[in-house]
Amino acid sequence: MTDSSALDPEDRKIVTLARSARARNGVPEGAAVRDSTGRTYVAGSVELPSLRLSALRTAVAMAVASGAESLEAAAVVSGADGVSAEDLAAVRDLGGPGTPVLLAGPDGEVRLTVPA
């Protein structure tokens, strides 16, 4: 468990952005990633008949499509108890194995931090 009040302000920002994406779009999860230059990319989960992407994989794809070369951190807001292996792999592909992934509940409280 992670004390949300002890979060770095930049990490708190990506949790807030992820929470906002989830609420704004009415989707099961929201995510945000921060690249090595400090830019952020925000997304919600995508569920179309022909395409299903988690919010985190969508945010990573947006970062890659925008030219990001690395990630510093990622955040997911979800009712899930953990971060899927596929989501961690996407973060690891761009950020490396030590990239922190914060998992927060719908209330924005960080419940878990895991390395990609």
Biopython code that builds the backbone (N, CA, C, O; Angstrom):
import numpy as np
from Bio.PDB.StructureBuilder import StructureBuilder

atoms = [
    (1, "MET", "N", (0.835, -1.175, 0.000)),
    (1, "MET", "CA", (0.000, 0.000, 0.000)),
    (1, "MET", "C", (0.882, 1.241, 0.000)),
    (1, "MET", "O", (1.980, 1.226, 0.556)),
    (2, "THR", "N", (0.403, 2.316, -0.623)),
    (2, "THR", "CA", (1.165, 3.546, -0.748)),
    (2, "THR", "C", (0.399, 4.681, -0.100)),
    (2, "THR", "O", (-0.807, 4.809, -0.309)),
    (3, "ASP", "N", (1.070, 5.501, 0.676)),
    (3, "ASP", "CA", (0.436, 6.660, 1.283)),
    (3, "ASP", "C", (0.306, 7.750, 0.226)),
    (3, "ASP", "O", (1.304, 8.339, -0.191)),
    (4, "SER", "N", (-0.927, 8.021, -0.209)),
    (4, "SER", "CA", (-1.157, 8.984, -1.286)),
    (4, "SER", "C", (-0.698, 10.384, -0.928)),
    (4, "SER", "O", (-0.291, 11.147, -1.804)),
    (5, "SER", "N", (-0.759, 10.733, 0.361)),
    (5, "SER", "CA", (-0.345, 12.073, 0.750)),
    (5, "SER", "C", (1.166, 12.245, 0.613)),
    (5, "SER", "O", (1.655, 13.374, 0.561)),
    (6, "ALA", "N", (1.909, 11.140, 0.555)),
    (6, "ALA", "CA", (3.367, 11.200, 0.433)),
    (6, "ALA", "C", (3.822, 11.181, -1.024)),
    (6, "ALA", "O", (5.023, 11.177, -1.293)),
    (7, "LEU", "N", (2.876, 11.168, -1.970)),
    (7, "LEU", "CA", (3.247, 11.118, -3.384)),
    (7, "LEU", "C", (3.946, 12.389, -3.826)),
    (7, "LEU", "O", (3.634, 13.488, -3.368)),
    (8, "ASP", "N", (4.891, 12.213, -4.718)),
    (8, "ASP", "CA", (5.520, 13.328, -5.410)),
    (8, "ASP", "C", (4.418, 14.116, -6.129)),
    (8, "ASP", "O", (3.481, 13.505, -6.642)),
    (9, "PRO", "N", (4.499, 15.441, -6.181)),
    (9, "PRO", "CA", (3.452, 16.229, -6.859)),
    (9, "PRO", "C", (3.223, 15.820, -8.321)),
    (9, "PRO", "O", (2.091, 15.873, -8.802)),
    (10, "GLU", "N", (4.268, 15.421, -9.022)),
    (10, "GLU", "CA", (4.113, 15.003, -10.417)),
    (10, "GLU", "C", (3.377, 13.664, -10.517)),
    (10, "GLU", "O", (2.629, 13.432, -11.467)),
    (11, "ASP", "N", (3.592, 12.790, -9.539)),
    (11, "ASP", "CA", (2.851, 11.530, -9.515)),
    (11, "ASP", "C", (1.392, 11.783, -9.149)),
    (11, "ASP", "O", (0.486, 11.173, -9.717)),
    (12, "ARG", "N", (1.174, 12.679, -8.204)),
    (12, "ARG", "CA", (-0.200, 13.039, -7.820)),
    (12, "ARG", "C", (-0.929, 13.587, -9.051)),
    (12, "ARG", "O", (-2.111, 13.306, -9.250)),
    (13, "LYS", "N", (-0.224, 14.371, -9.877)),
    (13, "LYS", "CA", (-0.823, 14.953, -11.083)),
    (13, "LYS", "C", (-1.304, 13.872, -12.042)),
    (13, "LYS", "O", (-2.412, 13.979, -12.568)),
    (14, "ILE", "N", (-0.502, 12.830, -12.286)),
    (14, "ILE", "CA", (-0.945, 11.816, -13.242)),
    (14, "ILE", "C", (-2.091, 10.972, -12.672)),
    (14, "ILE", "O", (-2.934, 10.485, -13.425)),
    (15, "VAL", "N", (-2.124, 10.801, -11.359)),
    (15, "VAL", "CA", (-3.272, 10.104, -10.755)),
    (15, "VAL", "C", (-4.534, 10.943, -10.951)),
    (15, "VAL", "O", (-5.586, 10.410, -11.303)),
    (16, "THR", "N", (-4.433, 12.245, -10.726)),
    (16, "THR", "CA", (-5.574, 13.142, -10.905)),
    (16, "THR", "C", (-6.039, 13.151, -12.358)),
    (16, "THR", "O", (-7.241, 13.112, -12.624)),
    (17, "LEU", "N", (-5.105, 13.200, -13.294)),
    (17, "LEU", "CA", (-5.460, 13.168, -14.711)),
    (17, "LEU", "C", (-6.154, 11.854, -15.081)),
    (17, "LEU", "O", (-7.139, 11.855, -15.821)),
    (18, "ALA", "N", (-5.642, 10.744, -14.569)),
    (18, "ALA", "CA", (-6.247, 9.438, -14.853)),
    (18, "ALA", "C", (-7.657, 9.364, -14.277)),
    (18, "ALA", "O", (-8.572, 8.845, -14.916)),
    (19, "ARG", "N", (-7.819, 9.879, -13.085)),
    (19, "ARG", "CA", (-9.146, 9.881, -12.452)),
    (19, "ARG", "C", (-10.116, 10.739, -13.250)),
    (19, "ARG", "O", (-11.275, 10.364, -13.425)),
    (20, "SER", "N", (-9.658, 11.873, -13.730)),
    (20, "SER", "CA", (-10.499, 12.768, -14.534)),
    (20, "SER", "C", (-10.931, 12.112, -15.837)),
    (20, "SER", "O", (-12.084, 12.244, -16.249)),
    (21, "ALA", "N", (-10.000, 11.398, -16.495)),
    (21, "ALA", "CA", (-10.335, 10.723, -17.755)),
    (21, "ALA", "C", (-11.403, 9.663, -17.526)),
    (21, "ALA", "O", (-12.325, 9.520, -18.329)),
    (22, "ARG", "N", (-11.279, 8.933, -16.448)),
    (22, "ARG", "CA", (-12.258, 7.891, -16.116)),
    (22, "ARG", "C", (-13.638, 8.501, -15.901)),
    (22, "ARG", "O", (-14.631, 8.014, -16.442)),
    (23, "ALA", "N", (-13.692, 9.556, -15.118)),
    (23, "ALA", "CA", (-14.977, 10.194, -14.811)),
    (23, "ALA", "C", (-15.578, 10.890, -16.038)),
    (23, "ALA", "O", (-16.771, 10.756, -16.313)),
    (24, "ARG", "N", (-14.754, 11.622, -16.758)),
    (24, "ARG", "CA", (-15.228, 12.395, -17.912)),
    (24, "ARG", "C", (-15.811, 11.499, -18.996)),
    (24, "ARG", "O", (-16.823, 11.836, -19.611)),
    (25, "ASN", "N", (-15.174, 10.362, -19.225)),
    (25, "ASN", "CA", (-15.592, 9.481, -20.308)),
    (25, "ASN", "C", (-16.525, 8.357, -19.861)),
    (25, "ASN", "O", (-17.026, 7.600, -20.693)),
    (26, "GLY", "N", (-16.758, 8.246, -18.558)),
    (26, "GLY", "CA", (-17.632, 7.208, -18.049)),
    (26, "GLY", "C", (-17.156, 5.803, -18.372)),
    (26, "GLY", "O", (-17.958, 4.924, -18.690)),
    (27, "VAL", "N", (-15.848, 5.594, -18.290)),
    (27, "VAL", "CA", (-15.251, 4.302, -18.621)),
    (27, "VAL", "C", (-14.766, 3.607, -17.344)),
    (27, "VAL", "O", (-14.597, 4.255, -16.311)),
    (28, "PRO", "N", (-14.543, 2.289, -17.412)),
    (28, "PRO", "CA", (-14.132, 1.551, -16.211)),
    (28, "PRO", "C", (-12.770, 1.955, -15.644)),
    (28, "PRO", "O", (-12.531, 1.807, -14.446)),
    (29, "GLU", "N", (-11.879, 2.463, -16.494)),
    (29, "GLU", "CA", (-10.566, 2.856, -15.999)),
    (29, "GLU", "C", (-10.024, 4.041, -16.788)),
    (29, "GLU", "O", (-10.330, 4.235, -17.965)),
    (30, "GLY", "N", (-9.209, 4.820, -16.093)),
    (30, "GLY", "CA", (-8.494, 5.924, -16.720)),
    (30, "GLY", "C", (-7.023, 5.751, -16.429)),
    (30, "GLY", "O", (-6.654, 5.120, -15.439)),
    (31, "ALA", "N", (-6.178, 6.303, -17.278)),
    (31, "ALA", "CA", (-4.738, 6.180, -17.073)),
    (31, "ALA", "C", (-4.031, 7.428, -17.575)),
    (31, "ALA", "O", (-4.545, 8.169, -18.412)),
    (32, "ALA", "N", (-2.849, 7.632, -17.041)),
    (32, "ALA", "CA", (-1.990, 8.715, -17.513)),
    (32, "ALA", "C", (-0.546, 8.242, -17.385)),
    (32, "ALA", "O", (-0.193, 7.518, -16.454)),
    (33, "VAL", "N", (0.270, 8.662, -18.329)),
    (33, "VAL", "CA", (1.704, 8.381, -18.273)),
    (33, "VAL", "C", (2.456, 9.698, -18.429)),
    (33, "VAL", "O", (1.968, 10.641, -19.051)),
    (34, "ARG", "N", (3.656, 9.739, -17.849)),
    (34, "ARG", "CA", (4.523, 10.912, -17.961)),
    (34, "ARG", "C", (5.797, 10.463, -18.658)),
    (34, "ARG", "O", (6.441, 9.502, -18.237)),
    (35, "ASP", "N", (6.158, 11.172, -19.739)),
    (35, "ASP", "CA", (7.372, 10.779, -20.460)),
    (35, "ASP", "C", (8.603, 11.413, -19.842)),
    (35, "ASP", "O", (8.507, 12.158, -18.867)),
    (36, "SER", "N", (9.746, 11.117, -20.406)),
    (36, "SER", "CA", (11.020, 11.578, -19.849)),
    (36, "SER", "C", (11.225, 13.080, -19.957)),
    (36, "SER", "O", (12.141, 13.622, -19.339)),
    (37, "THR", "N", (10.384, 13.765, -20.736)),
    (37, "THR", "CA", (10.480, 15.229, -20.823)),
    (37, "THR", "C", (9.436, 15.914, -19.943)),
    (37, "THR", "O", (9.379, 17.143, -19.895)),
    (38, "GLY", "N", (8.608, 15.128, -19.246)),
    (38, "GLY", "CA", (7.593, 15.681, -18.370)),
    (38, "GLY", "C", (6.220, 15.825, -19.007)),
    (38, "GLY", "O", (5.264, 16.208, -18.332)),
    (39, "ARG", "N", (6.107, 15.522, -20.301)),
    (39, "ARG", "CA", (4.788, 15.591, -20.944)),
    (39, "ARG", "C", (3.921, 14.445, -20.453)),
    (39, "ARG", "O", (4.419, 13.365, -20.133)),
    (40, "THR", "N", (2.609, 14.693, -20.396)),
    (40, "THR", "CA", (1.675, 13.665, -19.952)),
    (40, "THR", "C", (0.715, 13.295, -21.070)),
    (40, "THR", "O", (0.388, 14.101, -21.942)),
    (41, "TYR", "N", (0.275, 12.044, -21.010)),
    (41, "TYR", "CA", (-0.668, 11.499, -21.990)),
    (41, "TYR", "C", (-1.753, 10.797, -21.187)),
    (41, "TYR", "O", (-1.460, 9.984, -20.310)),
    (42, "VAL", "N", (-2.994, 11.111, -21.486)),
    (42, "VAL", "CA", (-4.127, 10.656, -20.693)),
    (42, "VAL", "C", (-5.101, 9.893, -21.582)),
    (42, "VAL", "O", (-5.328, 10.279, -22.729)),
    (43, "ALA", "N", (-5.677, 8.815, -21.061)),
    (43, "ALA", "CA", (-6.621, 8.027, -21.855)),
    (43, "ALA", "C", (-7.579, 7.269, -20.948)),
    (43, "ALA", "O", (-7.318, 7.050, -19.765)),
    (44, "GLY", "N", (-8.675, 6.885, -21.536)),
    (44, "GLY", "CA", (-9.616, 5.980, -20.895)),
    (44, "GLY", "C", (-9.581, 4.662, -21.636)),
    (44, "GLY", "O", (-8.988, 4.565, -22.710)),
    (45, "SER", "N", (-10.209, 3.650, -21.072)),
    (45, "SER", "CA", (-10.277, 2.365, -21.748)),
    (45, "SER", "C", (-11.108, 2.502, -23.022)),
    (45, "SER", "O", (-12.017, 3.329, -23.097)),
    (46, "VAL", "N", (-10.784, 1.680, -24.020)),
    (46, "VAL", "CA", (-11.460, 1.700, -25.319)),
    (46, "VAL", "C", (-12.152, 0.363, -25.496)),
    (46, "VAL", "O", (-11.521, -0.690, -25.412)),
    (47, "GLU", "N", (-13.450, 0.413, -25.740)),
    (47, "GLU", "CA", (-14.208, -0.822, -25.969)),
    (47, "GLU", "C", (-15.107, -0.642, -27.180)),
    (47, "GLU", "O", (-16.231, -0.151, -27.075)),
    (48, "LEU", "N", (-14.590, -1.049, -28.332)),
    (48, "LEU", "CA", (-15.337, -1.051, -29.585)),
    (48, "LEU", "C", (-15.544, -2.502, -30.001)),
    (48, "LEU", "O", (-14.846, -3.388, -29.508)),
    (49, "PRO", "N", (-16.483, -2.755, -30.891)),
    (49, "PRO", "CA", (-16.656, -4.136, -31.340)),
    (49, "PRO", "C", (-15.367, -4.753, -31.904)),
    (49, "PRO", "O", (-15.132, -5.951, -31.742)),
    (50, "SER", "N", (-14.555, -3.957, -32.548)),
    (50, "SER", "CA", (-13.346, -4.498, -33.177)),
    (50, "SER", "C", (-12.051, -4.145, -32.444)),
    (50, "SER", "O", (-10.973, -4.537, -32.891)),
    (51, "LEU", "N", (-12.132, -3.414, -31.326)),
    (51, "LEU", "CA", (-10.911, -2.975, -30.640)),
    (51, "LEU", "C", (-11.171, -2.818, -29.151)),
    (51, "LEU", "O", (-12.088, -2.111, -28.733)),
    (52, "ARG", "N", (-10.348, -3.491, -28.363)),
    (52, "ARG", "CA", (-10.410, -3.348, -26.906)),
    (52, "ARG", "C", (-9.009, -3.053, -26.397)),
    (52, "ARG", "O", (-8.075, -3.827, -26.605)),
    (53, "LEU", "N", (-8.887, -1.922, -25.730)),
    (53, "LEU", "CA", (-7.607, -1.531, -25.142)),
    (53, "LEU", "C", (-7.835, -1.039, -23.720)),
    (53, "LEU", "O", (-8.798, -0.322, -23.447)),
    (54, "SER", "N", (-6.958, -1.424, -22.836)),
    (54, "SER", "CA", (-7.021, -0.871, -21.492)),
    (54, "SER", "C", (-6.633, 0.602, -21.551)),
    (54, "SER", "O", (-6.030, 1.062, -22.521)),
    (55, "ALA", "N", (-6.985, 1.325, -20.509)),
    (55, "ALA", "CA", (-6.622, 2.742, -20.450)),
    (55, "ALA", "C", (-5.112, 2.924, -20.463)),
    (55, "ALA", "O", (-4.603, 3.837, -21.113)),
    (56, "LEU", "N", (-4.392, 2.065, -19.752)),
    (56, "LEU", "CA", (-2.938, 2.221, -19.683)),
    (56, "LEU", "C", (-2.280, 1.941, -21.030)),
    (56, "LEU", "O", (-1.395, 2.684, -21.453)),
    (57, "ARG", "N", (-2.703, 0.880, -21.702)),
    (57, "ARG", "CA", (-2.128, 0.608, -23.027)),
    (57, "ARG", "C", (-2.472, 1.721, -24.013)),
    (57, "ARG", "O", (-1.665, 2.040, -24.886)),
    (58, "THR", "N", (-3.656, 2.314, -23.887)),
    (58, "THR", "CA", (-4.032, 3.427, -24.754)),
    (58, "THR", "C", (-3.147, 4.643, -24.472)),
    (58, "THR", "O", (-2.695, 5.306, -25.406)),
    (59, "ALA", "N", (-2.897, 4.938, -23.204)),
    (59, "ALA", "CA", (-2.037, 6.072, -22.850)),
    (59, "ALA", "C", (-0.610, 5.856, -23.346)),
    (59, "ALA", "O", (0.021, 6.791, -23.839)),
    (60, "VAL", "N", (-0.096, 4.631, -23.222)),
    (60, "VAL", "CA", (1.247, 4.331, -23.734)),
    (60, "VAL", "C", (1.274, 4.494, -25.246)),
    (60, "VAL", "O", (2.223, 5.056, -25.791)),
    (61, "ALA", "N", (0.239, 4.007, -25.929)),
    (61, "ALA", "CA", (0.180, 4.153, -27.388)),
    (61, "ALA", "C", (0.138, 5.622, -27.786)),
    (61, "ALA", "O", (0.769, 6.018, -28.766)),
    (62, "MET", "N", (-0.597, 6.429, -27.036)),
    (62, "MET", "CA", (-0.643, 7.866, -27.338)),
    (62, "MET", "C", (0.737, 8.507, -27.164)),
    (62, "MET", "O", (1.132, 9.362, -27.956)),
    (63, "ALA", "N", (1.462, 8.092, -26.132)),
    (63, "ALA", "CA", (2.806, 8.622, -25.909)),
    (63, "ALA", "C", (3.728, 8.252, -27.067)),
    (63, "ALA", "O", (4.458, 9.100, -27.581)),
    (64, "VAL", "N", (3.694, 6.997, -27.472)),
    (64, "VAL", "CA", (4.530, 6.539, -28.584)),
    (64, "VAL", "C", (4.166, 7.296, -29.857)),
    (64, "VAL", "O", (5.049, 7.758, -30.579)),
    (65, "ALA", "N", (2.866, 7.425, -30.134)),
    (65, "ALA", "CA", (2.413, 8.110, -31.344)),
    (65, "ALA", "C", (2.796, 9.590, -31.346)),
    (65, "ALA", "O", (2.883, 10.212, -32.405)),
    (66, "SER", "N", (3.026, 10.149, -30.154)),
    (66, "SER", "CA", (3.415, 11.554, -30.049)),
    (66, "SER", "C", (4.922, 11.748, -30.012)),
    (66, "SER", "O", (5.403, 12.876, -29.896)),
    (67, "GLY", "N", (5.674, 10.646, -30.111)),
    (67, "GLY", "CA", (7.127, 10.750, -30.178)),
    (67, "GLY", "C", (7.867, 10.539, -28.874)),
    (67, "GLY", "O", (9.080, 10.742, -28.824)),
    (68, "ALA", "N", (7.177, 10.139, -27.816)),
    (68, "ALA", "CA", (7.867, 9.885, -26.545)),
    (68, "ALA", "C", (8.881, 8.755, -26.723)),
    (68, "ALA", "O", (8.612, 7.761, -27.396)),
    (69, "GLU", "N", (10.035, 8.927, -26.115)),
    (69, "GLU", "CA", (11.083, 7.919, -26.219)),
    (69, "GLU", "C", (11.259, 7.108, -24.942)),
    (69, "GLU", "O", (11.921, 6.070, -24.949)),
    (70, "SER", "N", (10.668, 7.579, -23.846)),
    (70, "SER", "CA", (10.787, 6.885, -22.572)),
    (70, "SER", "C", (9.674, 7.359, -21.643)),
    (70, "SER", "O", (9.076, 8.412, -21.866)),
    (71, "LEU", "N", (9.404, 6.582, -20.611)),
    (71, "LEU", "CA", (8.418, 6.965, -19.600)),
    (71, "LEU", "C", (9.082, 7.073, -18.244)),
    (71, "LEU", "O", (10.004, 6.322, -17.927)),
    (72, "GLU", "N", (8.601, 8.023, -17.441)),
    (72, "GLU", "CA", (9.065, 8.163, -16.060)),
    (72, "GLU", "C", (8.131, 7.461, -15.084)),
    (72, "GLU", "O", (8.579, 6.886, -14.093)),
    (73, "ALA", "N", (6.816, 7.511, -15.371)),
    (73, "ALA", "CA", (5.833, 6.943, -14.446)),
    (73, "ALA", "C", (4.506, 6.763, -15.159)),
    (73, "ALA", "O", (4.253, 7.353, -16.209)),
    (74, "ALA", "N", (3.660, 5.926, -14.556)),
    (74, "ALA", "CA", (2.323, 5.677, -15.087)),
    (74, "ALA", "C", (1.355, 5.562, -13.921)),
    (74, "ALA", "O", (1.740, 5.194, -12.811)),
    (75, "ALA", "N", (0.093, 5.883, -14.187)),
    (75, "ALA", "CA", (-0.949, 5.753, -13.167)),
    (75, "ALA", "C", (-2.207, 5.202, -13.810)),
    (75, "ALA", "O", (-2.540, 5.536, -14.947)),
    (76, "VAL", "N", (-2.901, 4.351, -13.063)),
    (76, "VAL", "CA", (-4.177, 3.783, -13.499)),
    (76, "VAL", "C", (-5.176, 3.995, -12.373)),
    (76, "VAL", "O", (-4.867, 3.761, -11.205)),
    (77, "VAL", "N", (-6.376, 4.442, -12.732)),
    (77, "VAL", "CA", (-7.466, 4.544, -11.770)),
    (77, "VAL", "C", (-8.509, 3.526, -12.192)),
    (77, "VAL", "O", (-9.044, 3.574, -13.300)),
    (78, "SER", "N", (-8.786, 2.600, -11.274)),
    (78, "SER", "CA", (-9.635, 1.458, -11.619)),
    (78, "SER", "C", (-10.193, 0.834, -10.351)),
    (78, "SER", "O", (-9.700, 1.079, -9.249)),
    (79, "GLY", "N", (-11.215, 0.035, -10.525)),
    (79, "GLY", "CA", (-11.727, -0.753, -9.421)),
    (79, "GLY", "C", (-10.996, -2.085, -9.284)),
    (79, "GLY", "O", (-11.290, -2.859, -8.373)),
    (80, "ALA", "N", (-10.063, -2.354, -10.165)),
    (80, "ALA", "CA", (-9.318, -3.624, -10.159)),
    (80, "ALA", "C", (-8.369, -3.698, -8.958)),
    (80, "ALA", "O", (-7.985, -2.681, -8.381)),
    (81, "ASP", "N", (-8.008, -4.925, -8.605)),
    (81, "ASP", "CA", (-7.098, -5.150, -7.481)),
    (81, "ASP", "C", (-5.630, -5.110, -7.873)),
    (81, "ASP", "O", (-4.756, -5.066, -7.007)),
    (82, "GLY", "N", (-5.352, -5.126, -9.183)),
    (82, "GLY", "CA", (-3.976, -5.131, -9.637)),
    (82, "GLY", "C", (-3.870, -4.606, -11.052)),
    (82, "GLY", "O", (-4.869, -4.266, -11.686)),
    (83, "VAL", "N", (-2.646, -4.548, -11.534)),
    (83, "VAL", "CA", (-2.362, -4.094, -12.896)),
    (83, "VAL", "C", (-2.050, -5.335, -13.727)),
    (83, "VAL", "O", (-1.241, -6.167, -13.317)),
    (84, "SER", "N", (-2.678, -5.462, -14.878)),
    (84, "SER", "CA", (-2.491, -6.664, -15.691)),
    (84, "SER", "C", (-1.059, -6.774, -16.212)),
    (84, "SER", "O", (-0.345, -5.781, -16.348)),
    (85, "ALA", "N", (-0.669, -8.003, -16.497)),
    (85, "ALA", "CA", (0.661, -8.259, -17.052)),
    (85, "ALA", "C", (0.837, -7.547, -18.383)),
    (85, "ALA", "O", (1.926, -7.057, -18.680)),
    (86, "GLU", "N", (-0.217, -7.480, -19.191)),
    (86, "GLU", "CA", (-0.143, -6.804, -20.491)),
    (86, "GLU", "C", (0.091, -5.305, -20.323)),
    (86, "GLU", "O", (0.858, -4.704, -21.075)),
    (87, "ASP", "N", (-0.576, -4.702, -19.333)),
    (87, "ASP", "CA", (-0.373, -3.279, -19.074)),
    (87, "ASP", "C", (1.050, -3.003, -18.599)),
    (87, "ASP", "O", (1.692, -2.054, -19.049)),
    (88, "LEU", "N", (1.535, -3.841, -17.685)),
    (88, "LEU", "CA", (2.910, -3.669, -17.199)),
    (88, "LEU", "C", (3.911, -3.835, -18.337)),
    (88, "LEU", "O", (4.909, -3.117, -18.396)),
    (89, "ALA", "N", (3.651, -4.772, -19.236)),
    (89, "ALA", "CA", (4.551, -4.993, -20.371)),
    (89, "ALA", "C", (4.603, -3.766, -21.275)),
    (89, "ALA", "O", (5.675, -3.405, -21.761)),
    (90, "ALA", "N", (3.464, -3.121, -21.507)),
    (90, "ALA", "CA", (3.439, -1.925, -22.357)),
    (90, "ALA", "C", (4.269, -0.802, -21.736)),
    (90, "ALA", "O", (5.022, -0.124, -22.435)),
    (91, "VAL", "N", (4.131, -0.608, -20.436)),
    (91, "VAL", "CA", (4.923, 0.420, -19.739)),
    (91, "VAL", "C", (6.397, 0.053, -19.791)),
    (91, "VAL", "O", (7.244, 0.909, -20.047)),
    (92, "ARG", "N", (6.704, -1.204, -19.553)),
    (92, "ARG", "CA", (8.098, -1.685, -19.573)),
    (92, "ARG", "C", (8.728, -1.497, -20.950)),
    (92, "ARG", "O", (9.899, -1.132, -21.051)),
    (93, "ASP", "N", (7.955, -1.743, -22.015)),
    (93, "ASP", "CA", (8.473, -1.585, -23.374)),
    (93, "ASP", "C", (8.988, -0.177, -23.631)),
    (93, "ASP", "O", (9.997, 0.004, -24.313)),
    (94, "LEU", "N", (8.299, 0.818, -23.087)),
    (94, "LEU", "CA", (8.703, 2.207, -23.339)),
    (94, "LEU", "C", (9.539, 2.787, -22.206)),
    (94, "LEU", "O", (10.445, 3.584, -22.453)),
    (95, "GLY", "N", (9.251, 2.402, -20.980)),
    (95, "GLY", "CA", (9.926, 3.022, -19.843)),
    (95, "GLY", "C", (11.008, 2.203, -19.192)),
    (95, "GLY", "O", (11.845, 2.742, -18.467)),
    (96, "GLY", "N", (11.006, 0.907, -19.438)),
    (96, "GLY", "CA", (11.972, 0.037, -18.779)),
    (96, "GLY", "C", (11.355, -0.650, -17.578)),
    (96, "GLY", "O", (10.276, -0.275, -17.121)),
    (97, "PRO", "N", (12.055, -1.673, -17.064)),
    (97, "PRO", "CA", (11.480, -2.503, -16.008)),
    (97, "PRO", "C", (11.288, -1.809, -14.658)),
    (97, "PRO", "O", (10.506, -2.293, -13.839)),
    (98, "GLY", "N", (11.955, -0.721, -14.406)),
    (98, "GLY", "CA", (11.817, -0.041, -13.113)),
    (98, "GLY", "C", (10.792, 1.067, -13.089)),
    (98, "GLY", "O", (10.622, 1.724, -12.062)),
    (99, "THR", "N", (10.103, 1.293, -14.192)),
    (99, "THR", "CA", (9.137, 2.388, -14.261)),
    (99, "THR", "C", (7.994, 2.132, -13.281)),
    (99, "THR", "O", (7.336, 1.095, -13.363)),
    (100, "PRO", "N", (7.747, 3.068, -12.350)),
    (100, "PRO", "CA", (6.670, 2.846, -11.380)),
    (100, "PRO", "C", (5.290, 2.992, -12.017)),
    (100, "PRO", "O", (5.042, 3.898, -12.812)),
    (101, "VAL", "N", (4.397, 2.066, -11.640)),
    (101, "VAL", "CA", (3.006, 2.108, -12.080)),
    (101, "VAL", "C", (2.157, 2.211, -10.814)),
    (101, "VAL", "O", (2.161, 1.314, -9.971)),
    (102, "LEU", "N", (1.435, 3.313, -10.701)),
    (102, "LEU", "CA", (0.588, 3.563, -9.541)),
    (102, "LEU", "C", (-0.819, 3.090, -9.850)),
    (102, "LEU", "O", (-1.358, 3.406, -10.910)),
    (103, "LEU", "N", (-1.422, 2.337, -8.941)),
    (103, "LEU", "CA", (-2.803, 1.903, -9.084)),
    (103, "LEU", "C", (-3.622, 2.587, -8.009)),
    (103, "LEU", "O", (-3.379, 2.414, -6.815)),
    (104, "ALA", "N", (-4.600, 3.370, -8.451)),
    (104, "ALA", "CA", (-5.477, 4.076, -7.515)),
    (104, "ALA", "C", (-6.906, 3.608, -7.707)),
    (104, "ALA", "O", (-7.297, 3.182, -8.794)),
    (105, "GLY", "N", (-7.672, 3.693, -6.644)),
    (105, "GLY", "CA", (-9.088, 3.376, -6.713)),
    (105, "GLY", "C", (-9.852, 4.540, -7.300)),
    (105, "GLY", "O", (-9.272, 5.599, -7.541)),
    (106, "PRO", "N", (-11.143, 4.369, -7.536)),
    (106, "PRO", "CA", (-11.971, 5.441, -8.088)),
    (106, "PRO", "C", (-11.949, 6.726, -7.256)),
    (106, "PRO", "O", (-12.220, 7.808, -7.778)),
    (107, "ASP", "N", (-11.627, 6.611, -5.964)),
    (107, "ASP", "CA", (-11.537, 7.792, -5.098)),
    (107, "ASP", "C", (-10.217, 8.534, -5.266)),
    (107, "ASP", "O", (-10.029, 9.598, -4.677)),
    (108, "GLY", "N", (-9.298, 7.984, -6.064)),
    (108, "GLY", "CA", (-8.005, 8.622, -6.295)),
    (108, "GLY", "C", (-6.933, 8.233, -5.311)),
    (108, "GLY", "O", (-5.796, 8.688, -5.430)),
    (109, "GLU", "N", (-7.266, 7.399, -4.337)),
    (109, "GLU", "CA", (-6.268, 6.961, -3.362)),
    (109, "GLU", "C", (-5.421, 5.850, -3.950)),
    (109, "GLU", "O", (-5.943, 4.837, -4.415)),
    (110, "VAL", "N", (-4.119, 6.043, -3.927)),
    (110, "VAL", "CA", (-3.196, 5.045, -4.459)),
    (110, "VAL", "C", (-3.162, 3.855, -3.517)),
    (110, "VAL", "O", (-2.880, 3.992, -2.326)),
    (111, "ARG", "N", (-3.455, 2.679, -4.073)),
    (111, "ARG", "CA", (-3.502, 1.443, -3.287)),
    (111, "ARG", "C", (-2.253, 0.608, -3.461)),
    (111, "ARG", "O", (-1.922, -0.218, -2.611)),
    (112, "LEU", "N", (-1.557, 0.826, -4.574)),
    (112, "LEU", "CA", (-0.442, -0.054, -4.913)),
    (112, "LEU", "C", (0.492, 0.671, -5.869)),
    (112, "LEU", "O", (0.038, 1.405, -6.747)),
    (113, "THR", "N", (1.773, 0.472, -5.705)),
    (113, "THR", "CA", (2.777, 0.922, -6.670)),
    (113, "THR", "C", (3.631, -0.281, -7.006)),
    (113, "THR", "O", (4.199, -0.924, -6.123)),
    (114, "VAL", "N", (3.719, -0.583, -8.309)),
    (114, "VAL", "CA", (4.506, -1.737, -8.763)),
    (114, "VAL", "C", (5.459, -1.298, -9.868)),
    (114, "VAL", "O", (5.155, -0.376, -10.626)),
    (115, "PRO", "N", (6.606, -1.954, -9.960)),
    (115, "PRO", "CA", (7.504, -1.655, -11.089)),
    (115, "PRO", "C", (6.978, -2.344, -12.348)),
    (115, "PRO", "O", (6.392, -3.425, -12.291)),
    (116, "ALA", "N", (7.203, -1.690, -13.475)),
    (116, "ALA", "CA", (6.768, -2.283, -14.745)),
    (116, "ALA", "C", (7.514, -3.573, -14.972)),
    (116, "ALA", "O", (7.301, -4.239, -15.985)),
]
sb = StructureBuilder()
sb.init_structure("model")
sb.init_model(0)
sb.init_chain("A")
sb.init_seg("    ")
for serial, (resi, resn, name, xyz) in enumerate(atoms, 1):
    if name == "N":
        sb.init_residue(resn, " ", resi, " ")
    sb.init_atom(name, np.array(xyz, "f"), 0.0, 1.0, " ", f" {name:<3s}", serial, name[0])
structure = sb.get_structure()
